[in-house]
Amino acid sequence: MSDPIATEIKVRSKSRLLEVCFDDGSRFELPFEYLRVHSPSAEVKGHGPGQEVLVLGKENVGVRAVEPVGQYAIKIVFDDGHDTGLFTWRYLHELGRNRAGNWERYQERRLKALNPQSGPS
């Protein structure tokens, strides 16, 4: 099975969504905040397992530009200055497919970081 290929990308600035359609018929609406906190950059992912960084305060992040990178990825330029990390078609598809679970885990980590005393007794 080959990796899905993006066939259409729309930046919806007002609703803060990146809409991505793929050749397998799937279509995902990915919030800018979700994309920013799940950026494939070393700044967010770290340089190896267990080095991921929790990114906070990106609720109102915008996208300045989406730039194609060859035939396999895009570079997203966020309005907070972040512009590293390539969102490959495969990674965008995974983000779309796994959005609910990824977002739930992010919210749990976020809550724990903001309220460290509210953990289990």
Residue pairs with C-beta under 8 A, 6 or more apart in sequence:
3 88
3 89
3 90
3 93
4 22
4 23
4 24
4 26
4 89
4 90
4 93
5 22
5 23
5 71
5 89
6 20
6 21
6 22
6 23
6 74
6 89
6 92
7 21
7 22
7 23
8 19
8 20
8 21
9 18
9 19
9 20
9 21
9 66
9 74
10 18
10 19
11 18
11 63
11 66
12 18
12 19
12 29
13 62
13 63
16 31
16 32
16 33
16 60
16 61
16 62
16 63
17 29
17 30
17 31
17 32
18 29
18 30
18 31
18 32
18 35
18 63
18 66
18 76
19 27
19 28
19 29
19 30
20 27
20 28
20 30
20 92
20 93
20 96
21 27
22 89
22 93
26 93
26 96
26 97
28 92
28 93
28 95
28 96
28 97
28 99
30 92
30 95
30 96
30 99
32 58
32 61
32 62
32 63
32 78
33 58
33 59
33 60
33 61
34 95
34 99
34 102
34 103
34 106
35 63
35 76
35 87
35 95
36 55
36 58
36 61
36 78
36 80
36 82
37 44
37 54
37 55
37 58
37 106
38 44
38 95
38 102
38 106
39 45
39 55
39 76
39 82
39 84
39 85
39 87
40 85
40 86
40 87
40 88
40 91
41 82
41 84
41 85
42 84
42 85
43 53
43 82
43 84
43 85
44 52
44 53
44 55
44 85
45 51
45 52
45 53
45 85
46 52
46 53
54 109
54 110
54 113
56 110
56 113
56 114
58 80
61 78
61 79
61 80
62 78
62 79
63 76
63 77
63 78
63 79
64 77
64 78
64 79
65 76
65 77
66 74
66 75
66 76
66 77
67 74
67 75
67 76
67 77
68 74
69 75
69 86
72 88
72 89
73 86
73 87
73 88
73 89
73 91
74 86
74 87
74 92
75 83
75 85
75 86
75 87
76 83
76 87
77 83
87 95
95 102
111 118
112 118
112 119
